[in-house]
Amino acid sequence: MTTSRRTFLSRSFLSAAAAVPALKPDGVHRVLEAAAAVRDRNPEEVARDETFWFEIQQAFTVDRSLVNLNNGGVSPAPKVVQDAMKRYLDISNEAPVRSMWQILEPRVEGVRQRLAADFGCDSEEMAITRNASEGLEIAQMGIDLEPGDEVLTTDQDYGRMLTTWDQRVRREGIVLRKVSFSNPPPSHQALVDMFAEALTPRTRVLHFCHITNLAGLIFPVKRICAMARARGVEHIIVDGAHAYAHFPFTRDDLDCDYYATSLHKWLLAPHGTGFLYVRRPKIAGLWPLMAAPARMDDNIRKFEEIGTHPAANHDAIAEALTFHQGIGAERKAARLRYLRDRWMRHFEGRDRVVLHTSFDPEMSCGLANMGIEGIPPGDIVAHMWKKRRIIVTPIGHKDCPGLRITPNVYTTLDEVDRFIDELEYVLRHGVST
């Protein structure tokens, strides 16, 4: 081919006027009707309205014989998203070189535009990726660094991202420095001060989580970015894997240079979808993970040059975004905090119970961590599954050993109560062998 596939597709987009097909009325009508019925009520009140959330719960095809409280890893998608992806896969298979590359692939531009509008950035600053790890590694591996240049992060950042920096340490001789913090910390200011004290004149990159995957701590991103930029840090990378569509914010609430997230967690998009935001002046100087021609240096799409990949996954993001917006970001966050508080308040102040997550809505949302002194988290996880078919996540980090609990909008109060009941049993009788 004399013209690259990507160039062809970008030209084809203009003629593919319907970038994202309209949702079928039977897909999200119950969600939209339920949202319309509560539009004049505040999010905290709606969070307690089981009639509203019953309608949301019916949009999913999950297995109700078990209790899935590990939606932070990857969440089931609502049926409307599943159906869209299946539909696109069928279209792809008709004649892939045409139906996938020429019909479905250009529709990613409509997805890009909608996601960018929701996130609050220019669509030319957003690449559609397969997950947060891919987006973050593009930023981590794409920044030019010299031996002795310092990267500052925390020892509670995601393991794969720490491994990425470790590889650059081994390969190029950069310096990786990690700071520690308690869970929960005393204040947001303590986190700002922690980074400020650790910065040195050689710090070129600051990398931290928007919300940690271990204990659900939300960082004051904009304050940290302002401090670091004033101190001369050139590159600020924020790991938003668990943040986007979990609680409301926009790009302007962050002010970082690079931001990556997974969409198969809190947005409820198809598995293997995410996005990478790159501040426009940074695009040209950031190398893609897979090679792109020089003519794409200033093009955000250079980060999507990964070879043949399914179009169905990223096209169906549009349905997930419509579902999310139908619920409403404020209502969703209020519900997630309500579900979290149902079990956290039950165990607050109990002997041997350690809550590693703050109740402060500025510092946490639906992801939380609780430990029981004297019982390893892995033993509790095994017990929960064996006895009650409850899925929770063991966290072994020294600063927050415990269970990570992540309900989602399809989670019922009965399911949360089943978790509470079994944890009560563990507190009184220990775990089964």
SVG drawing of the C-alpha trace seen along z (x, -y; Angstrom):
<svg xmlns="http://www.w3.org/2000/svg" viewBox="-40 -28 64 55">
<polyline fill="none" stroke="black" stroke-width="0.4" points="0.0,0.0 1.4,-3.4 -0.9,-5.2 -0.8,-4.1 -3.9,-2.4 -4.2,-5.1 -4.0,-8.0 -6.6,-6.3 -8.9,-5.9 -8.5,-9.5 -9.6,-10.7 -12.4,-8.2 -13.8,-9.6 -15.1,-12.8 -17.3,-10.6 -18.4,-8.4 -20.8,-11.0 -22.4,-8.7 -19.3,-8.3 -21.2,-6.6 -24.5,-4.7 -27.5,-5.7 -28.3,-3.5 -31.4,-1.2 -34.3,-2.5 -34.4,0.8 -30.8,0.5 -30.8,-2.4 -34.4,-3.5 -34.9,-2.3 -31.8,-4.2 -32.9,-7.4 -36.5,-7.1 -35.2,-6.5 -32.8,-9.4 -35.6,-11.7 -37.7,-10.8 -35.0,-11.9 -33.6,-14.9 -34.8,-17.4 -33.3,-15.5 -29.8,-15.8 -27.3,-13.0 -27.1,-12.0 -30.9,-11.5 -30.9,-9.5 -28.0,-7.3 -30.5,-5.9 -33.3,-5.4 -33.5,-1.6 -36.2,-2.0 -33.9,-4.1 -30.9,-1.7 -33.1,1.3 -33.6,0.0 -29.8,-0.4 -29.2,3.1 -31.5,4.6 -29.2,3.3 -26.6,6.0 -26.4,9.7 -24.2,10.6 -24.2,13.8 -26.3,13.2 -25.3,16.5 -22.1,14.8 -21.2,11.4 -18.6,9.5 -16.9,6.9 -13.8,6.7 -15.1,4.3 -11.9,2.3 -10.0,5.0 -12.4,5.1 -16.1,4.6 -18.9,6.3 -20.4,4.0 -24.2,3.4 -26.0,5.4 -26.3,2.4 -22.5,2.3 -22.2,6.1 -24.8,6.1 -23.0,3.2 -19.7,5.0 -21.2,8.2 -22.9,6.3 -19.6,4.7 -17.8,8.0 -20.3,9.5 -19.9,6.5 -16.1,6.8 -16.3,10.5 -18.2,9.8 -15.2,8.7 -12.6,7.4 -10.4,5.5 -13.4,3.4 -15.9,3.7 -13.4,3.4 -10.8,1.1 -13.0,-1.1 -16.4,-1.1 -15.8,-0.5 -12.3,-1.8 -13.0,-5.4 -15.8,-5.5 -13.1,-5.8 -13.0,-9.5 -16.6,-9.9 -15.6,-8.0 -12.5,-10.2 -14.6,-13.4 -17.2,-12.2 -14.6,-11.1 -12.6,-14.3 -15.7,-16.4 -16.5,-14.5 -12.9,-14.7 -12.7,-18.3 -9.8,-18.3 -9.3,-18.8 -10.0,-15.6 -6.5,-16.1 -5.0,-15.5 -6.6,-12.1 -5.5,-8.7 -7.7,-5.6 -5.7,-2.8 -6.3,0.7 -5.9,-0.1 -4.2,-2.5 -1.0,-0.5 -0.5,-0.9 -1.2,-4.7 1.1,-5.1 3.9,-3.1 3.6,-5.3 4.4,-8.3 6.9,-6.5 8.9,-5.0 8.4,-8.0 10.0,-10.7 13.7,-11.3 15.8,-10.9 19.5,-10.9 21.6,-8.9 21.2,-10.5 17.8,-12.1 15.4,-11.5 11.8,-10.2 9.8,-10.7 6.9,-8.4 5.4,-6.5 5.8,-3.0 2.0,-2.6 1.8,-3.2 0.7,-0.4 3.2,2.5 3.4,2.6 4.2,-1.1 7.0,-0.8 8.3,2.2 8.4,-0.1 10.5,-2.7 12.7,0.1 13.5,1.3 14.6,-2.2 16.8,-2.3 18.5,0.9 18.7,0.0 19.5,-3.7 20.8,-4.5 18.1,-6.9 17.3,-7.3 13.9,-6.2 13.0,-7.6 9.8,-6.5 8.1,-8.1 5.8,-6.4 2.6,-7.6 0.1,-6.3 -3.4,-5.2 -5.3,-7.3 -2.9,-10.3 -3.6,-13.1 -4.6,-15.6 -4.2,-16.5 -1.6,-19.0 0.5,-16.3 0.6,-14.7 1.6,-17.9 4.3,-18.4 5.5,-14.8 6.3,-15.4 7.7,-18.9 10.2,-17.6 11.3,-14.8 11.9,-16.9 15.4,-17.7 17.0,-19.8 17.4,-16.6 13.8,-15.6 12.5,-15.6 9.4,-13.4 6.7,-13.2 4.4,-10.2 1.6,-9.5 -2.0,-8.1 -5.1,-10.1 -6.7,-7.5 -4.6,-4.5 -5.6,-1.0 -4.6,0.3 -6.7,-1.7 -8.6,-4.2 -6.8,-7.4 -7.7,-10.4 -4.7,-12.8 -5.1,-16.6 -3.7,-16.4 -4.0,-20.1 -2.2,-21.3 0.6,-18.8 1.0,-19.7 1.1,-23.4 3.8,-22.8 5.9,-20.6 5.7,-22.9 6.8,-25.8 9.8,-23.7 10.7,-23.1 9.5,-19.5 9.1,-19.1 6.8,-16.1 3.9,-15.2 2.2,-11.8 -1.0,-10.9 -2.3,-7.4 -6.1,-7.7 -6.8,-3.9 -9.4,-4.0 -10.6,-7.6 -12.3,-8.3 -16.1,-7.7 -15.7,-6.8 -16.1,-10.4 -16.6,-13.7 -13.7,-15.8 -12.3,-17.2 -8.9,-17.9 -8.9,-21.4 -9.3,-19.9 -5.9,-18.2 -3.5,-20.3 -1.1,-17.4 0.9,-16.7 -0.1,-13.0 -3.2,-11.2 -4.1,-7.6 -7.1,-5.5 -8.8,-2.2 -12.4,-2.3 -13.3,1.3 -13.4,0.4 -15.7,-2.5 -17.0,-3.5 -18.2,0.1 -16.8,0.1 -15.6,3.3 -12.7,5.1 -9.4,3.8 -10.2,0.1 -8.7,-3.0 -7.4,-6.5 -4.3,-8.5 -4.4,-12.3 -1.3,-14.2 -1.1,-18.0 -0.8,-19.3 2.7,-20.9 4.0,-17.5 2.8,-15.4 5.6,-16.0 8.4,-15.2 6.8,-12.0 7.9,-8.8 5.2,-6.2 5.7,-2.6 5.3,-1.3 7.0,-3.2 5.1,-5.9 6.4,-7.9 7.9,-11.3 4.9,-13.0 2.8,-11.9 5.1,-13.5 2.4,-16.1 -0.5,-13.7 -2.1,-12.1 -2.9,-9.1 0.7,-8.0 0.1,-6.4 -2.5,-4.2 -0.2,-2.6 -0.3,0.9 -1.0,2.9 -4.2,4.9 -6.7,4.7 -10.4,5.1 -12.5,2.0 -15.5,3.4 -14.0,2.8 -13.3,-0.9 -16.5,-1.6 -18.7,-0.2 -17.1,-2.7 -19.7,-5.1 -22.6,-3.1 -20.8,-2.8 -20.4,-6.6 -24.1,-7.1 -25.0,-4.7 -22.7,-6.6 -24.0,-10.0 -27.6,-8.6 -27.0,-7.8 -25.1,-11.0 -21.6,-11.3 -22.6,-13.0 -25.3,-10.4 -23.0,-7.5 -20.3,-8.8 -22.8,-9.4 -24.1,-5.8 -20.6,-4.3 -19.9,-6.2 -23.2,-5.1 -22.4,-1.5 -18.9,-1.9 -20.3,-3.6 -22.8,-0.8 -20.0,1.7 -17.3,-0.7 -19.6,-2.4 -20.6,1.0 -17.1,1.9 -15.9,-1.5 -14.3,-1.5 -14.4,2.3 -11.6,4.2 -8.9,5.6 -10.5,3.8 -8.2,1.3 -9.8,-1.0 -7.2,-2.1 -9.6,-4.4 -10.8,-7.8 -14.6,-8.7 -13.8,-12.2 -15.4,-12.5 -12.5,-14.6 -10.1,-11.7 -12.1,-8.6 -15.1,-7.3 -16.2,-3.7 -12.8,-1.9 -11.9,-1.1 -9.6,1.1 -10.1,2.8 -7.8,5.1 -8.3,7.5 -5.4,7.7 -4.1,11.3 -5.7,12.7 -3.8,12.5 -5.9,10.9 -5.4,13.8 -6.9,16.2 -10.0,14.0 -10.3,13.8 -10.2,17.6 -12.7,18.0 -15.1,15.5 -15.1,17.4 -15.3,20.9 -18.2,20.1 -20.3,17.5 -19.0,17.1 -18.0,13.5 -15.2,12.0 -12.9,9.5 -9.2,8.6 -6.3,9.2 -3.9,6.3 -0.5,7.2 1.2,3.8 2.9,3.0 1.1,-0.3 -2.4,1.0 -2.7,4.8 -6.3,5.8 -9.3,6.4 -9.9,4.1 -13.7,3.8 -15.1,2.3 -18.8,2.5 -20.4,0.9 -23.7,-0.5 -25.2,2.9 -24.3,4.0 -27.4,4.5 -27.7,3.7 -28.3,7.4 -25.0,8.3 -23.2,5.7 -25.0,7.1 -23.9,10.7 -20.3,9.4 -20.9,7.7 -22.4,10.9 -19.6,13.1 -16.9,10.6 -18.7,10.6 -18.3,14.4 -14.6,14.0 -14.2,11.5 -15.9,13.9 -14.7,17.3 -11.8,16.8 -11.5,18.3 -12.3,21.8 -9.5,24.1"/>
</svg>
